[in-house]
Amino acid sequence: MIRIVLIRHGETEWNKDHRLQGRSDIPLADSGIQQARIAGGFVRAQNPQQGYVSSLVRTQQTFAEFGLDIAPTVRPDLAEQNLGEWEGGYAAEIRDDFPDQFEGWRAGSFTPAGGESHQELVTRMRGAFFDIVRHTAEIQPSPSTDLSFEVRTAAVVSHGAALRVLFEGLKLIDRHQFIPLTPAAVTVIDVPLHKGPVSSSLPKSGLDDHTDDDAEAALVRSLTDEQITDRCRLRLINLSPELLNPAAAESVAIG
């Protein structure tokens, strides 16, 4: 099985001020560093053997706080949505001045001037995800804290809007009912490599004890976009640092 651990970057000063960041390269605030360190405990426990970040510094700083022994690959296609002339603006002011356009943007039907459309973002993020899934063929399965068998695991740090659109594009959420991701929140997507049920009461969950790693890697490489989408299973979503460690995160603002 494949497991992709997806994390929104930690909080920035613009997050705290409710400014739209988009592609603006804003570093983490002190609170965001603390959030990333808390999330890192959960991420390390997943034993990821690959790591990915966007081209924006806030994702790279977040990954650095996880304490992993792997260097992440920088992927520009994991960057946040380009918001064009809205970047740097205060969300409340834009909503008040342009209510129809703001609601249209949230619904995926409006693109700020000079920005990236909803469909362009969906296509970009789905493409990045599918490529990352297939690249897990290059690593060995590693132990899981919650499964009785080893899995091929990668950790990905991206952005709030980009991840929300990805989850929608993978048919895992309804955007109209989804609560926005909090800073440094963790989401886990599992991609089973078989069609059968997974048992919690059988050794190795009832999977074949004689799985050949090379054959499994070949299967992973051969997965089509449609097969990956069909097999995606949402195991966990929006696990925030405040839930992972309330005492340590109690002074961290959510934005």
C-alpha positions in Angstrom: 0.0 0.0 0.0 1.0 3.6 -0.6 0.6 6.3 2.0 0.9 10.0 1.3 1.1 12.3 4.3 0.1 15.8 3.3 0.8 18.8 5.5 -0.2 22.4 5.2 2.7 24.8 6.0 2.8 26.4 9.4 1.4 29.9 10.1 2.9 33.1 8.7 2.4 36.7 9.7 0.2 37.1 6.7 -2.0 34.2 7.9 -2.3 35.9 11.3 -3.4 39.1 9.6 -5.7 37.2 7.2 -3.9 38.4 4.1 -4.1 36.4 0.9 -0.6 35.0 0.2 -0.8 33.0 -3.0 2.6 32.9 -4.6 4.0 35.6 -2.3 7.1 34.0 -0.6 6.3 34.7 3.1 8.3 32.9 5.8 6.9 31.2 8.8 6.1 33.2 11.9 7.4 31.9 15.3 4.0 30.4 15.9 4.3 28.5 12.5 7.7 27.1 13.5 6.2 25.8 16.8 3.2 24.3 14.9 5.6 22.5 12.4 7.6 21.0 15.3 4.5 19.7 16.9 3.2 18.2 13.6 6.7 16.7 13.1 6.1 14.2 15.8 3.2 12.7 13.9 5.0 12.9 10.6 8.1 11.1 11.9 6.0 8.3 13.3 4.8 7.6 9.8 8.4 6.8 8.7 8.3 8.6 5.3 11.1 7.6 2.9 10.4 10.5 0.5 9.7 14.1 1.1 8.4 16.9 -1.1 7.9 20.7 -0.6 6.8 23.5 -2.9 9.1 26.2 -4.2 7.8 28.7 -1.5 10.0 29.0 1.7 7.2 28.5 4.1 6.8 24.8 3.1 10.5 24.3 3.2 10.8 25.7 6.7 7.9 23.6 7.8 9.5 20.4 6.5 12.8 21.3 8.1 11.1 21.3 11.5 9.9 17.7 11.2 13.3 16.3 12.1 13.4 13.8 9.3 16.6 12.3 7.9 15.6 12.9 4.3 16.1 15.9 2.1 12.9 17.0 0.4 12.5 17.4 -3.3 11.3 20.9 -4.3 8.4 20.8 -6.7 7.1 24.1 -8.0 3.8 22.4 -9.0 3.0 22.1 -5.2 2.9 25.9 -4.8 -0.2 27.8 -3.7 -2.7 29.2 -6.2 -1.5 32.3 -7.9 -4.0 35.0 -6.8 -2.8 37.7 -9.2 -3.8 41.2 -8.2 -5.4 40.0 -5.0 -2.1 38.8 -3.4 -1.3 40.7 -0.3 -4.8 41.9 0.1 -6.8 41.5 3.3 -9.5 38.8 2.8 -12.2 40.8 4.7 -11.6 43.9 2.6 -11.7 42.0 -0.7 -14.9 40.2 0.4 -16.5 43.5 1.4 -15.4 45.3 -1.8 -16.1 42.5 -4.2 -18.6 40.1 -2.6 -19.7 38.4 -5.8 -16.1 37.8 -7.0 -14.9 36.7 -3.6 -17.7 34.1 -3.3 -17.0 33.0 -6.9 -13.4 32.5 -6.1 -14.2 30.4 -3.0 -16.6 28.4 -5.2 -14.0 27.9 -7.9 -15.8 29.9 -10.6 -13.9 33.3 -10.5 -10.2 34.0 -11.1 -8.6 37.3 -9.9 -7.0 39.3 -12.7 -3.5 37.8 -13.4 -4.2 34.8 -11.3 -4.5 31.0 -11.8 -7.9 29.5 -12.5 -9.5 26.8 -10.4 -9.2 24.3 -13.2 -5.6 25.1 -13.7 -4.9 24.5 -10.0 -6.9 21.2 -10.0 -4.9 20.0 -13.0 -1.6 21.0 -11.5 -2.1 19.6 -8.1 -3.6 16.3 -9.4 -0.6 15.9 -11.7 1.8 16.5 -8.8 0.0 14.0 -6.6 -0.1 11.3 -9.2 3.6 11.7 -10.0 4.4 11.5 -6.3 2.4 8.3 -5.9 4.1 6.6 -8.8 7.5 7.8 -7.4 7.0 5.7 -4.3 8.0 2.7 -6.5 11.6 3.9 -5.9 11.5 3.4 -2.1 11.2 0.4 0.2 8.1 0.0 2.3 8.6 1.1 5.9 6.8 0.2 9.2 3.6 2.0 10.1 2.4 2.9 13.5 -1.3 2.1 12.8 -1.1 -0.8 10.3 0.3 -4.4 10.8 2.2 -4.3 7.5 4.8 -2.0 5.9 3.8 0.7 3.5 5.4 3.0 0.9 5.2 6.4 2.5 5.9 10.0 1.3 5.5 13.3 3.1 4.3 16.4 1.2 4.1 20.0 2.4 1.9 22.3 0.4 -0.6 25.0 0.9 -4.2 25.5 2.1 -6.1 26.3 -1.1 -3.9 24.0 -3.2 -4.5 21.0 -0.9 -8.3 21.7 -0.6 -8.6 21.7 -4.3 -6.5 18.5 -4.6 -8.8 16.7 -2.1 -11.8 17.8 -4.1 -10.1 16.8 -7.4 -9.5 13.3 -5.9 -13.2 13.1 -5.0 -12.4 12.8 -1.3 -14.3 15.9 -0.1 -17.2 18.2 -1.0 -15.7 21.8 -1.0 -19.1 23.2 0.1 -19.0 21.2 3.3 -15.3 21.3 4.0 -13.7 23.2 6.9 -10.5 25.0 5.8 -7.2 23.4 6.8 -5.5 24.9 9.8 -1.8 25.8 9.7 0.5 22.7 9.9 -2.5 20.4 9.8 -1.9 16.8 8.7 -4.0 14.8 6.2 -3.3 11.1 5.3 -4.3 9.5 2.0 -3.9 5.8 1.6 -3.7 4.2 -1.9 -4.2 0.4 -1.6 -2.6 -1.7 -4.3 -5.3 -4.3 -4.2 -9.1 -4.4 -4.5 -9.8 -6.7 -1.6 -10.8 -5.8 2.0 -8.2 -5.0 4.7 -8.8 -6.8 8.0 -7.9 -5.4 11.4 -7.9 -8.9 12.9 -5.6 -10.9 10.5 -1.8 -10.8 10.4 -0.7 -8.3 7.8 -4.4 -7.3 7.5 -5.0 -10.4 5.4 -2.7 -9.3 2.6 -0.5 -11.7 0.7 2.4 -12.7 3.0 4.6 -13.4 -0.1 4.4 -9.9 -1.7 7.4 -9.4 -4.1 8.8 -5.9 -3.7 9.9 -5.7 -7.3 6.6 -6.8 -8.6 4.8 -4.3 -6.3 7.1 -1.5 -7.5 6.3 -2.3 -11.1 2.6 -2.2 -10.3 3.0 1.2 -8.6 4.8 2.6 -11.7 2.1 1.3 -14.0 -0.8 3.0 -12.1 -2.9 5.3 -14.3 -4.3 8.6 -13.0 -7.8 7.1 -13.0 -6.6 4.0 -11.0 -5.0 6.2 -8.4 -8.1 8.4 -8.1 -10.3 5.3 -7.7 -8.1 3.8 -5.1 -7.5 6.9 -2.9 -8.8 6.4 0.7 -9.0 9.4 3.1 -7.7 8.0 6.4 -7.2 11.3 8.3 -7.9 14.9 7.5 -7.0 18.2 9.1 -5.3 16.9 12.2 -4.0 20.2 13.7 -1.1 20.8 16.0 -3.6 22.0 18.6 -5.1 18.5 18.7 -1.7 16.8 18.7 -0.4 18.7 21.6 -2.9 21.2 23.1 -0.6 22.3 26.0 2.2 23.2 23.7 0.0 24.8 21.1 -2.4 26.7 23.3 -0.8 30.1 22.6 -0.7 29.5 18.8 -3.3 31.5 16.9 -5.3 29.7 14.2 -5.6 31.7 10.9 
